[in-house]
Amino acid sequence: MTTDYKNTAAGRVPSEWDVVSLGQATTDIFGGGTPSTAKPTYWGGDIEWTTSAYLSGLHLKNGQRKITKEGLDNSSSRLVPKGNLLVGTRVGVGKVAVNDVNVAISQDLTGLVLNKLAFDSEYLAYYLMSDQPQQVFRNQTRGTTIRGIPREDLKLIPVCRPPLPEQMKIAAILSKIQQAIEVQEKIIERTKELKRGLMAKLFTEGLPAFRERDRQAGLHGEELKETEIGLMPKSWEVRRLGDIFDCHDGKRVPMTKADRIAGPYPYYGASGIIDHVKDFIFDGEHLLVAEDGENLKSRKMPISFIAQGKFWVNNHAHILKNRLGSLKFYEQYMAQMDVKDYLTGTTRPKLTKGLLLEMRLPFPQETEQLEIGRVLERLDAKAKLNDIRLYLQSGIFKSMLYQLMAGHIRVNNIEIPFIGEQTGPAHVQA
């Protein structure tokens, strides 16, 4: 069936869809406030209360804190009846959520009480997350210290109104994709937790297969010993990093962005590849370790990683070539190692070459290093596959959000069997 389209304030949409203002989609729009924190009797009651910072995902299932009836009555906070919308208009501008509970709101938020005969709450929440309304949020945000969108401008945002059954189908499809994304995010987090736990065990007790060898020999498992870097199997040694690696920092050549000529070779900085250039200064397999930067403390990104083949490095990463042992083992060990005692500087932490070479590291027999490295490498490969799946699912969600909200994909004549289901994963496997 061919769909006819018309040009509207919300863009080109199917002819049978209405376009109204957000103000017309609601029966009430209002702001909120925060009860005085100096009044203990205003807090700790049974009324849910939230700020925009607490909005995450499509549904708000509980408030950030709880206030009393006295706190609600003596502040500008107002209660949004459940099943309506919360929109960030002062902090977190453009955030949107359906409130599954009655909730009082702070001054960061605007409550939208919907005309339920004309709009499905999930549909309208997804619609406000789409490109066209989000562009309005960006364009209309004003202010210097605290930026926000005026409530009068919020009311003027054009909103597509397909027939209510079609709205529900659109929301159901997007919700299913979002549920898959949430499951994938949990899988990724659980895989990270598994790796953290496994690394702690491997770097303290060694590889179980090697301990099994000792049990079969009648040794009942290898004893652990206390060392300057913690517990480890008795057969392991503690060695200086400088006794395991050669440092090639003297060969580094930094380049400004203006000096870089695009090419096929990776250009590494403190946390990984930052560009690709036409030439290289290193060839082979090396371990790069961050030399400076806030990440040495926050550890939001890796501080050690293997560079292979031909590449260039700036002066923010140390270049190590192993004389002994396994690069993969030490890449993984340093990834979880606490390096704060080796850092200098306050405003910008720095790991100097001298302190790097004096680091104490475990040194199992090399066959065990290789096996531990392989175990963790397999886990990394699984984690990378999970990341790719999440990337693809997120791309599908963004594409479907655009296509459905613009009416490029129509679902009005499609049976959607899972509409109204209270779905959610009973369990997640990593």
C-alpha positions as CSV (number, residue, x, y, z in Angstrom):
1,M,0.0,0.0,0.0
2,T,1.4,3.4,-1.0
3,T,1.6,6.1,1.6
4,D,1.0,9.7,0.6
5,Y,3.0,12.4,2.5
6,K,2.6,16.0,3.4
7,N,5.0,18.7,4.5
8,T,4.5,19.9,8.1
9,A,6.2,21.8,10.9
10,A,7.5,18.3,12.0
11,G,8.8,17.6,8.5
12,R,7.5,15.3,5.8
13,V,5.0,12.9,7.4
14,P,2.2,10.5,6.2
15,S,-0.9,12.5,5.1
16,E,-3.2,10.8,7.6
17,W,-1.0,11.9,10.6
18,D,-1.8,15.0,12.5
19,V,0.8,17.4,13.7
20,V,0.1,19.4,16.9
21,S,2.2,21.3,19.3
22,L,3.5,19.7,22.5
23,G,1.2,22.0,24.4
24,Q,-1.8,20.6,22.5
25,A,-0.7,17.1,23.3
26,T,-1.0,17.8,27.1
27,T,-3.6,18.8,29.6
28,D,-1.0,20.4,31.9
29,I,2.7,21.4,31.8
30,F,4.4,22.6,34.9
31,G,7.8,22.9,36.6
32,G,9.0,21.7,40.0
33,G,11.3,22.6,42.9
34,T,13.4,21.3,45.8
35,P,12.2,21.3,49.4
36,S,14.6,23.1,51.7
37,T,17.4,20.7,52.8
38,A,17.7,22.7,56.0
39,K,14.3,21.3,57.1
40,P,14.7,17.6,58.1
41,T,10.9,17.3,58.3
42,Y,10.7,17.9,54.6
43,W,12.7,14.7,53.8
44,G,12.4,11.0,54.4
45,G,8.7,10.7,53.8
46,D,6.8,8.4,51.4
47,I,6.5,10.7,48.3
48,E,9.0,10.0,45.5
49,W,11.0,13.0,44.3
50,T,13.6,13.3,41.5
51,T,16.0,15.5,39.6
52,S,16.9,15.2,35.9
53,A,20.2,13.6,36.9
54,Y,18.3,10.5,37.9
55,L,16.6,10.0,34.6
56,S,18.1,7.0,32.8
57,G,16.3,4.9,30.2
58,L,12.7,5.2,29.1
59,H,11.0,4.5,32.4
60,L,11.5,6.1,35.8
61,K,10.5,3.3,38.3
62,N,11.3,5.2,41.5
63,G,12.4,8.6,42.7
64,Q,15.9,9.7,43.5
65,R,14.9,10.6,47.1
66,K,11.7,10.7,49.2
67,I,10.0,13.8,50.6
68,T,7.2,14.4,53.0
69,K,3.8,15.9,52.4
70,E,5.0,18.9,54.4
71,G,8.0,19.2,52.1
72,L,5.8,19.0,49.0
73,D,3.4,21.6,50.3
74,N,6.1,24.0,51.4
75,S,8.1,24.1,48.1
76,S,7.5,24.7,44.4
77,S,7.8,21.0,43.7
78,R,4.8,19.4,42.1
79,L,3.6,15.8,41.8
80,V,3.4,14.3,38.3
81,P,0.8,11.5,38.2
82,K,2.2,8.2,37.0
83,G,2.1,7.3,33.4
84,N,3.0,10.8,32.2
85,L,6.3,12.4,31.0
86,L,9.2,14.0,32.7
87,V,11.4,16.3,30.5
88,G,14.7,17.8,31.4
89,T,14.4,21.6,30.7
90,R,17.0,23.2,33.0
91,V,19.7,20.6,33.6
92,G,19.9,17.5,31.4
93,V,18.0,19.4,28.7
94,G,16.2,17.0,26.4
95,K,16.2,14.0,28.7
96,V,12.8,12.3,28.7
97,A,11.2,9.5,30.8
98,V,7.8,8.0,31.5
99,N,7.2,8.0,35.2
100,D,5.9,4.6,36.4
101,V,5.1,6.1,39.8
102,N,3.6,9.3,41.1
103,V,6.7,11.5,41.5
104,A,7.4,15.1,42.6
105,I,10.0,16.9,40.5
106,S,12.8,19.4,41.0
107,Q,13.3,22.6,39.2
108,D,15.4,20.8,36.6
109,L,12.3,19.1,35.2
110,T,9.0,19.8,33.6
111,G,6.1,17.5,34.1
112,L,3.8,16.8,31.1
113,V,0.4,15.5,31.9
114,L,-0.8,13.9,28.6
115,N,-4.1,13.8,26.8
116,K,-4.3,10.0,27.0
117,L,-7.1,9.9,24.4
118,A,-4.7,11.3,21.8
119,F,-1.2,10.1,22.8
120,D,0.4,7.0,24.1
121,S,3.0,8.0,26.8
122,E,5.8,5.7,25.5
123,Y,5.3,6.8,21.9
124,L,5.5,10.5,22.9
125,A,8.6,9.8,25.0
126,Y,10.3,8.1,22.1
127,Y,9.2,10.9,19.8
128,L,10.8,13.6,22.0
129,M,14.0,11.5,21.9
130,S,14.1,11.6,18.1
131,D,16.2,14.0,16.0
132,Q,13.7,16.8,15.2
133,P,12.6,17.5,18.8
134,Q,16.2,17.1,20.1
135,Q,17.3,19.7,17.6
136,V,14.7,22.1,19.0
137,F,16.0,21.4,22.5
138,R,19.5,22.3,21.4
139,N,18.5,25.4,19.4
140,Q,16.2,26.8,22.1
141,T,18.5,26.2,25.1
142,R,19.4,29.6,26.7
143,G,21.3,31.0,29.7
144,T,24.9,31.3,30.8
145,T,25.4,29.8,34.2
146,I,22.5,27.3,34.1
147,R,21.2,26.7,30.6
148,G,17.7,25.6,29.9
149,I,14.8,25.7,27.5
150,P,11.9,28.0,28.4
151,R,8.6,26.2,29.1
152,E,6.8,28.4,26.5
153,D,9.2,27.2,23.9
154,L,8.8,23.6,25.0
155,K,5.0,23.9,24.4
156,L,5.7,24.9,20.8
157,I,7.6,21.8,19.8
158,P,5.7,20.2,16.8
159,V,4.7,16.6,17.5
160,C,3.5,13.9,15.0
161,R,0.3,12.2,16.0
162,P,-0.4,9.0,14.2
163,P,-3.6,7.1,15.2
164,L,-3.3,5.8,18.7
165,P,-3.1,2.1,17.7
166,E,-0.2,3.0,15.4
167,Q,1.5,5.0,18.2
168,M,1.3,1.9,20.4
169,K,2.8,-0.3,17.8
170,I,5.7,2.1,17.1
171,A,6.4,2.3,20.9
172,A,6.3,-1.5,21.2
173,I,8.8,-2.1,18.4
174,L,11.2,0.5,19.8
175,S,10.8,-0.9,23.3
176,K,11.7,-4.4,22.2
177,I,14.9,-3.1,20.5
178,Q,15.7,-1.1,23.7
179,Q,15.2,-4.2,25.8
180,A,17.7,-6.1,23.7
181,I,20.1,-3.2,24.1
182,E,19.6,-3.3,27.9
183,V,20.2,-7.1,28.0
184,Q,23.4,-6.6,25.9
185,E,24.6,-3.9,28.3
186,K,24.1,-6.2,31.2
187,I,26.0,-9.0,29.4
188,I,28.9,-6.5,28.8
189,E,29.0,-5.5,32.5
190,R,28.9,-9.1,33.7
191,T,31.7,-10.0,31.3
192,K,33.8,-7.2,32.8
193,E,33.0,-8.3,36.3
194,L,33.9,-11.9,35.3
195,K,37.2,-10.7,33.9
196,R,38.0,-8.6,37.0
197,G,37.4,-11.6,39.3
198,L,39.3,-13.9,37.0
199,M,42.3,-11.6,36.8
200,A,42.4,-11.2,40.6
201,K,42.4,-15.0,41.0
202,L,44.9,-15.7,38.2
203,F,47.4,-13.1,39.3
204,T,47.2,-14.3,42.9
205,E,46.9,-18.1,42.6
206,G,48.1,-18.7,39.1
207,L,46.4,-20.9,36.4
208,P,44.4,-23.8,37.8
209,A,45.8,-26.2,35.2
210,F,49.3,-25.6,36.6
211,R,48.1,-26.0,40.1
212,E,46.4,-29.3,39.0
213,R,49.8,-30.5,37.8
214,D,51.1,-30.1,41.4
215,R,48.1,-31.9,42.9
216,Q,48.6,-34.9,40.6
217,A,52.2,-35.0,41.7
218,G,51.0,-35.4,45.3
219,L,51.9,-31.8,46.2
220,H,48.2,-30.9,47.1
221,G,48.4,-27.6,45.2
222,E,51.2,-25.0,45.4
223,E,51.5,-22.9,48.5
224,L,51.1,-19.2,48.2
225,K,53.6,-16.7,49.5
226,E,53.4,-13.1,50.7
227,T,55.5,-10.7,48.6
228,E,56.0,-7.0,48.3
229,I,53.3,-7.0,45.6
230,G,50.9,-9.3,47.4
231,L,50.1,-13.0,47.5
232,M,51.3,-15.3,44.6
233,P,52.3,-18.9,44.0
234,K,55.5,-20.0,45.7
235,S,57.2,-20.8,42.4
236,W,56.6,-17.3,41.0
237,E,59.3,-14.6,41.3
238,V,59.1,-10.8,41.7
239,R,61.2,-8.9,39.2
240,R,61.8,-5.4,38.2
241,L,60.1,-4.3,35.0
242,G,63.5,-3.1,33.8
243,D,64.8,-6.7,34.1
244,I,62.0,-8.0,31.8
245,F,61.7,-5.1,29.3
246,D,63.9,-2.8,27.3
247,C,62.6,0.8,27.1
248,H,62.8,2.6,23.7
249,D,61.4,6.0,24.7
250,G,64.5,7.6,23.1
251,K,63.1,6.7,19.7
252,R,59.8,8.5,20.1
253,V,59.0,11.4,17.9
254,P,55.9,13.5,18.7
255,M,54.0,15.3,15.9
256,T,51.6,18.1,16.1
257,K,48.2,17.6,14.4
258,A,49.2,20.1,11.7
259,D,52.4,18.1,10.9
260,R,50.6,14.7,10.5
261,I,50.1,13.5,7.0
262,A,47.3,10.9,6.7
263,G,48.5,7.4,6.0
264,P,48.0,3.7,6.9
265,Y,50.1,3.6,10.1
266,P,48.6,3.9,13.6
267,Y,49.8,6.9,15.6
268,Y,49.6,6.1,19.3
269,G,49.2,8.3,22.4
270,A,48.8,7.6,26.1
271,S,45.5,5.6,25.7
272,G,45.6,4.1,22.2
273,I,45.4,5.1,18.6
274,I,44.7,8.8,18.1
275,D,45.4,9.1,14.3
276,H,46.9,7.3,11.2
277,V,50.0,8.7,9.5
278,K,52.0,8.1,6.4
279,D,55.2,6.8,8.1
280,F,56.3,4.7,11.1
281,I,59.2,4.6,13.6
282,F,58.5,1.2,15.2
283,D,58.0,-2.2,13.7
284,G,57.1,-5.4,15.6
285,E,55.2,-6.2,18.8
286,H,55.7,-3.7,21.7
287,L,53.9,-3.0,25.0
288,L,52.9,0.7,25.3
289,V,52.3,2.2,28.8
290,A,50.8,5.6,29.4
291,E,53.3,8.1,30.7
292,D,51.1,10.9,31.8
293,G,47.5,12.1,32.1
294,E,44.5,11.9,34.4
295,N,43.7,8.4,33.1
296,L,46.6,7.0,35.2
297,K,44.4,7.7,38.2
298,S,40.8,7.4,36.9
299,R,41.5,4.3,34.7
300,K,38.6,5.1,32.4
301,M,40.7,3.8,29.5
302,P,43.6,1.3,29.3
303,I,47.0,2.4,30.5
304,S,48.8,-0.5,28.8
305,F,48.2,-2.0,25.3
306,I,50.1,-4.0,22.7
307,A,51.0,-2.3,19.4
308,Q,51.8,-4.6,16.5
309,G,53.3,-4.1,13.1
310,K,54.4,-0.7,11.9
311,F,53.4,2.3,14.0
312,W,54.3,5.8,15.3
313,V,54.2,6.9,19.0
314,N,54.1,10.3,20.6
315,N,55.9,11.2,23.8
316,H,52.9,10.4,26.1
317,A,53.4,6.6,26.0
318,H,56.4,4.5,27.0
319,I,57.6,1.9,24.5
320,L,58.6,-1.5,25.9
321,K,60.1,-4.5,24.2
322,N,60.2,-7.7,26.3
323,R,63.5,-9.6,26.7
324,L,61.6,-12.3,28.7
325,G,58.1,-13.3,29.3
326,S,54.8,-12.8,27.5
327,L,53.6,-9.3,26.3
328,K,50.0,-10.4,26.7
329,F,50.5,-11.5,30.3
330,Y,52.0,-8.1,31.2
331,E,49.5,-6.1,29.2
332,Q,46.8,-7.8,31.2
333,Y,48.6,-7.6,34.5
334,M,49.3,-3.8,34.2
335,A,45.7,-3.2,33.1
336,Q,44.6,-4.1,36.6
337,M,47.7,-3.0,38.5
338,D,47.5,-0.2,41.0
339,V,50.2,2.3,39.8
340,K,49.4,5.2,42.1
341,D,52.6,4.7,44.2
342,Y,54.7,5.1,41.1
343,L,53.2,8.4,40.0
344,T,54.5,11.9,40.4
345,G,52.8,15.2,39.9
346,T,49.5,16.5,41.3
347,T,47.6,18.4,38.6
348,R,48.8,16.0,35.9
349,P,49.9,12.6,37.0
350,K,53.1,11.3,35.4
351,L,54.7,7.9,35.3
352,T,58.4,8.6,34.7
353,K,60.7,6.2,32.8
354,G,62.8,5.7,36.0
355,L,59.8,4.8,38.1
356,L,58.4,2.6,35.4
357,L,61.6,0.5,35.2
358,E,61.6,0.1,39.0
359,M,58.0,-1.4,39.0
360,R,57.8,-4.8,40.7
361,L,56.0,-7.4,38.6
362,P,55.2,-11.1,39.1
363,F,57.2,-13.5,37.0
364,P,55.7,-17.0,36.6
365,Q,57.4,-19.6,34.4
366,E,56.9,-18.4,30.8
367,T,54.6,-21.3,29.8
368,E,52.2,-20.3,32.5
369,Q,52.4,-16.6,31.5
370,L,51.5,-17.6,27.9
371,E,48.5,-19.7,29.1
372,I,47.2,-17.0,31.4
373,G,47.6,-14.5,28.5
374,R,45.6,-16.8,26.2
375,V,42.8,-17.3,28.8
376,L,42.4,-13.5,29.2
377,E,42.7,-12.9,25.4
378,R,39.8,-15.3,24.8
379,L,37.7,-13.3,27.3
380,D,38.7,-10.0,25.6
381,A,37.6,-11.5,22.2
382,K,34.2,-12.3,23.7
383,A,34.0,-8.8,25.2
384,K,34.8,-7.2,21.8
385,L,32.1,-9.3,20.2
386,N,29.6,-8.1,22.8
387,D,30.7,-4.5,22.2
388,I,30.1,-5.0,18.4
389,R,26.6,-6.4,19.1
390,L,25.8,-3.4,21.3
391,Y,27.0,-1.1,18.6
392,L,24.9,-2.8,15.9
393,Q,21.8,-2.8,18.2
394,S,22.2,0.8,19.0
395,G,22.5,1.6,15.3
396,I,19.3,-0.3,14.6
397,F,17.5,1.6,17.4
398,K,18.6,5.0,16.0
399,S,17.6,4.0,12.5
400,M,14.2,2.6,13.5
401,L,13.6,5.7,15.7
402,Y,14.1,7.9,12.8
403,Q,12.2,5.8,10.2
404,L,9.2,5.1,12.4
405,M,8.8,8.7,13.7
406,A,9.0,10.1,10.2
407,G,6.5,7.5,8.9
408,H,9.1,6.0,6.4
409,I,8.3,2.6,7.9
410,R,4.6,2.1,8.5
411,V,3.3,-0.4,11.1
412,N,-0.4,0.6,11.0
413,N,-1.4,-2.6,9.2
414,I,1.0,-5.0,11.0
415,E,-0.1,-7.2,13.9
416,I,2.3,-6.7,16.8
417,P,1.7,-9.6,19.2
418,F,3.8,-8.3,22.1
419,I,2.0,-5.0,22.6
420,G,1.1,-4.6,26.2
421,E,3.5,-7.3,27.4
422,Q,5.4,-6.6,30.6
423,T,8.6,-7.9,29.2
424,G,12.0,-8.1,30.7
425,P,14.8,-10.6,30.9
426,A,14.5,-13.1,33.8
427,H,18.2,-13.7,33.6
428,V,21.2,-12.7,31.6
429,Q,24.1,-14.9,30.7
430,A,27.6,-13.5,30.1
